Amino acid sequence: MESKSPLNSTSRLRDTRKELIDLIMAARPEDGSAEVMPGLSLARSSKLASSPQTVFKPAFCFVAQGSKRAMLGENVYRYDPGHYLIFTVDLPLTFHVDEATEEEPYLGLSLKLDPALVATVMAEADMKFKKGDSAAKAMNVNSIDGELLDAVVRLVRLASERPSDRKLLAPLVIKEIVYRLLSSGEGARLGHLIMPAETHRISKAIRLLREQLDKPLHIDDLARDVGMSVSGFHQHFKSVTAISPLQYHKQIRLQEARRLMLTESLDAATAGFRVGYEDPAYFSRDYKKQFGDPPRRDIARLTDNA
C-alpha cells in the first residue's frame, strides 16, 4: 500500500497546527491584531467579535484556532483550521469571529497578496490563463493541505522568532505560499491581480466607484468608461465580486459615512451628504438596513466598545 506523504499525514498536520497555535499565542499574548512584518498580520480574540464593515485589499486569510466568517452582501464564507479564505479584488467585507474562548482564543492571520509577486510566480511556473478564468468569483474558501500549512508556519516562525533571517527568507516563503495557492486551484482567482482585459475593466470600475462615491451612480456611464456594454459590465461585475455595482456603490458609501462619523465626529445628516445622500431620512433607512441600527445608535455602540 502506498505510504502517505509526511506533510499530509494526520499526525504531521496536527503537530504543524499545534506549532502555529503556539507561535501566534507567543506573538499575540493579548487580544488584538497587529502587522508583524510587511503584509502579514496576526490576530487573537478571546471572545466572539465582529469587525466594522470596510473595503479590504486582496488577501489570503487563515485560522489557526477557532472559526471565522466573512460577509459579502448576503454571501457568507466560513473558514476554520482546515480551510483558508482568499479574495483577489477590493471588497466591502465584514468579518465575524464565531468560535473563541478565554481558554482557547481565536487565532488567525492574513497575508496581503502582491500583484507583482503573483505575476512573477505565474510566469516562472509557466501557468497561463484559460478561457473563462476572468469570470471566476474573486472570493473563495478552500481546504488547506500539508504543504501550504507548512509554508504558513515557516512564515510565522520567521516573523515571530527569527527576525535576523526574515529579510532573506520571508520573501521566499511568501513566494512559495503563492505557488501553493496557484497549485491548489486558485489560479483563476489570483489571475484577477494581474488583470486580463475583462478583470482590468472591473478593477477600473471599482476604483472609479471608490473615487466618486459621493456622485450618483449611472451604470450606462460607468460601463462606457470601462469600455463594456451595460449588460456585459453588470454580468461580469457580479460574477467577480458576487454583488451588483449598485450594491457595491451603496455599501462603500455607507462605510465611508460611518468612518466620517467615527473619526471626524460628523452628525448623520452631514456624513450622509458628504457621501452623496441628499435626503437624511433615506440615508438613515439605508444605514440601518446595512448596519442593524440607525446612525446615532450605531456610532454610540461602536464608541462604547472602543
C-alpha positions in Angstrom: 0.0 0.0 0.0 1.3 3.5 -0.9 2.5 5.4 2.1 1.1 8.9 2.8 3.2 12.0 2.3 4.7 13.1 5.7 3.3 16.6 5.2 -0.2 15.2 4.7 -0.3 12.6 7.5 -2.7 13.2 10.3 -0.1 13.3 13.0 2.1 15.7 11.0 -0.8 18.1 10.3 -1.8 18.0 14.0 1.8 18.8 15.0 2.1 21.6 12.5 -1.2 23.2 13.6 -0.1 23.0 17.2 3.1 24.8 16.4 1.2 27.5 14.6 -1.1 28.0 17.6 1.9 28.3 19.9 3.7 30.8 17.6 0.7 33.1 17.3 -0.1 32.8 21.1 3.5 33.9 21.8 3.4 36.7 19.3 -0.1 37.9 20.4 -0.3 37.5 24.2 -3.2 39.9 24.3 -6.3 40.3 22.2 -5.9 42.4 19.1 -4.4 42.4 15.6 -1.0 43.6 14.5 1.1 43.6 11.4 4.2 41.6 12.5 6.0 42.1 9.2 5.1 43.9 5.9 1.9 42.4 4.6 1.5 39.8 7.4 -0.9 40.4 10.3 -1.6 38.1 13.3 -4.8 38.3 15.3 -6.1 37.0 18.6 -9.6 37.2 20.2 -10.8 35.6 23.4 -14.4 36.4 22.7 -16.8 36.5 19.8 -16.4 39.7 17.8 -17.2 41.5 14.6 -15.2 43.9 12.6 -16.8 47.1 11.2 -17.5 46.7 7.5 -14.9 48.2 5.3 -13.2 47.7 2.0 -10.4 45.2 2.3 -7.4 44.7 -0.1 -6.8 41.3 -1.6 -5.5 38.8 0.9 -5.0 35.2 1.9 -6.6 34.5 5.4 -6.2 31.5 7.6 -7.5 30.4 11.1 -5.1 28.6 13.4 -7.7 28.1 16.2 -11.4 28.9 16.4 -13.5 29.8 13.4 -14.5 32.9 11.4 -16.8 34.0 8.7 -16.7 36.8 6.1 -19.8 38.5 4.9 -20.1 40.0 1.4 -23.6 41.3 1.0 -25.8 38.3 1.6 -23.0 35.8 0.8 -21.3 34.0 3.8 -17.8 32.5 3.7 -16.9 30.3 6.7 -13.4 29.2 7.4 -11.6 27.3 10.2 -8.3 25.5 10.8 -9.0 23.2 7.9 -9.8 25.9 5.4 -8.4 29.2 4.2 -10.2 32.3 2.7 -8.9 34.1 -0.3 -10.1 37.2 -2.1 -8.5 38.9 -5.1 -10.2 42.3 -5.7 -11.1 45.1 -3.2 -14.3 44.0 -1.5 -16.6 45.5 1.2 -16.5 42.9 3.9 -17.5 42.3 7.5 -15.6 39.6 9.5 -17.1 37.7 12.5 -15.2 35.6 15.0 -17.6 32.7 15.6 -15.6 30.5 17.9 -13.4 31.8 20.7 -13.0 31.5 24.5 -10.5 32.7 27.1 -9.0 29.2 27.3 -8.9 28.7 23.5 -8.9 32.1 21.8 -9.4 32.7 18.2 -6.1 32.9 16.4 -5.7 33.9 12.8 -3.5 35.5 10.2 -3.9 37.4 6.9 -1.3 37.9 4.2 -1.7 40.6 1.6 -1.5 39.4 -2.0 1.0 41.4 -4.1 0.1 41.5 -7.8 3.8 41.8 -8.9 4.7 38.6 -7.0 1.7 36.7 -8.3 2.7 37.7 -11.9 6.3 36.5 -11.2 5.3 33.2 -9.8 2.8 32.5 -12.6 5.4 33.3 -15.2 8.1 31.2 -13.5 5.7 28.3 -13.1 4.5 28.7 -16.8 0.9 29.0 -15.6 -1.5 30.5 -18.2 -5.0 31.8 -18.1 -7.8 29.6 -19.5 -10.9 30.8 -21.3 -13.4 31.9 -18.7 -10.8 32.4 -15.9 -11.5 36.2 -15.7 -15.1 35.5 -14.7 -14.1 33.4 -11.6 -15.5 34.8 -8.4 -13.0 36.9 -6.5 -13.6 35.2 -3.2 -13.4 31.6 -2.2 -12.9 29.2 0.7 -10.7 26.1 0.1 -9.2 23.3 2.0 -5.6 23.8 3.3 -3.2 20.9 2.6 0.0 20.0 4.4 2.4 21.8 2.1 0.6 25.1 2.3 0.1 24.8 6.1 3.9 24.1 6.4 4.8 27.2 4.4 2.4 29.3 6.6 4.0 28.0 9.8 7.5 28.8 8.5 6.5 32.3 7.6 5.0 33.0 11.1 8.1 31.4 12.6 10.3 33.8 10.7 8.1 36.8 11.6 7.9 36.0 15.3 11.1 34.1 16.3 13.8 34.7 13.6 13.9 38.4 12.7 17.5 38.1 11.6 16.5 35.6 8.9 13.4 37.4 7.9 14.8 39.8 5.3 16.3 37.0 3.2 13.9 34.1 3.8 10.5 35.6 4.2 10.1 36.7 0.5 11.0 33.1 -0.5 8.3 31.6 1.8 5.7 34.1 0.6 6.6 33.2 -2.9 6.1 29.5 -2.0 2.7 30.3 -0.5 1.6 32.0 -3.7 2.8 29.0 -5.6 0.9 26.6 -3.3 -2.3 28.7 -3.8 -1.9 28.6 -7.6 -1.3 24.9 -7.5 -4.4 24.2 -5.3 -6.7 25.6 -7.9 -6.7 29.4 -7.2 -5.1 30.4 -10.5 -8.2 31.8 -11.9 -8.8 34.0 -8.8 -5.2 35.1 -8.5 -5.3 36.0 -12.1 -7.5 38.9 -11.2 -4.5 40.5 -9.6 -2.6 40.7 -12.9 -5.7 41.8 -14.7 -6.5 40.2 -18.0 -8.7 42.6 -20.1 -12.1 41.9 -18.6 -10.9 41.9 -15.0 -8.8 45.0 -15.6 -12.1 46.8 -16.6 -13.8 45.6 -13.4 -10.9 46.7 -11.3 -11.0 50.1 -13.0 -14.8 50.3 -12.3 -14.1 49.5 -8.6 -11.5 52.3 -8.5 -13.9 54.8 -10.1 -16.7 53.8 -7.7 -14.5 54.4 -4.7 -13.1 57.7 -6.1 -16.6 59.0 -7.0 -18.7 57.5 -4.2 -20.3 60.9 -3.5 -21.6 61.1 -7.1 -24.9 59.5 -8.3 -24.3 56.1 -9.9 -25.1 55.9 -13.6 -24.4 52.3 -14.8 -24.5 53.4 -18.5 -21.8 56.0 -18.0 -19.6 53.6 -15.8 -19.9 50.8 -18.4 -18.9 53.2 -21.2 -16.0 54.5 -19.1 -14.5 51.0 -18.8 -15.3 50.0 -22.4 -18.1 47.4 -21.8 -21.7 47.1 -22.7 -24.2 47.7 -19.9 -25.3 44.1 -19.8 -21.8 42.7 -20.1 -20.5 45.0 -17.4 -23.3 44.2 -14.9 -22.9 40.5 -15.5 -19.1 40.4 -15.2 -19.0 42.7 -12.2 -21.4 40.5 -10.3 -19.6 37.3 -11.4 -16.3 38.6 -10.0 -17.5 40.4 -6.8 -20.7 38.4 -6.1 -22.6 41.7 -5.7 -24.1 44.1 -8.2 -22.5 47.5 -9.0 -25.4 49.2 -7.2 -24.9 47.1 -4.0 -21.1 47.8 -4.1 -21.7 51.5 -4.5 -24.2 51.7 -1.7 -22.0 49.7 0.7 -18.9 51.7 0.2 -20.9 54.9 0.6 -22.3 53.8 3.9 -18.9 52.6 5.1 -17.4 56.0 4.4 -20.2 57.8 6.2 -19.7 55.5 9.2 -16.0 56.3 9.1 -16.7 60.0 8.9 -19.0 59.9 12.0 -16.5 57.9 14.0 -13.3 59.7 13.1 -14.5 63.3 12.3 -17.5 63.4 14.7 -19.8 64.4 11.9 -23.6 64.2 12.5 -25.6 61.7 10.4 -27.0 64.3 8.0 -23.6 65.8 7.3 -21.9 62.5 6.8 -24.7 61.3 4.5 -24.5 64.5 2.5 -20.7 64.0 2.2 -21.2 60.6 0.5 -23.9 61.7 -1.8 -27.2 61.3 0.1 -29.4 64.4 -0.2 -32.2 63.0 2.0 -31.2 62.4 5.6 -34.2 60.1 6.2 -33.3 58.0 3.2 -29.7 57.8 4.4 -30.8 56.7 7.9 -33.0 53.9 6.4 -30.2 52.6 4.2 -27.7 52.9 7.1 -30.0 50.9 9.5 -30.5 48.2 6.8 -26.8 47.9 6.3 -25.5 48.0 9.9 -28.6 47.0 12.0 -29.0 50.3 13.9 -29.7 53.9 12.9 -26.6 56.1 12.7 -26.7 57.7 16.1 -27.2 54.4 18.0 -24.7 52.5 15.9 -21.9 55.1 16.5 -22.7 55.3 20.2 -22.4 51.5 20.4 -19.1 51.5 18.5 -17.7 54.3 20.6 -18.7 52.5 23.8 -17.0 49.3 22.6 -13.8 51.0 21.5 
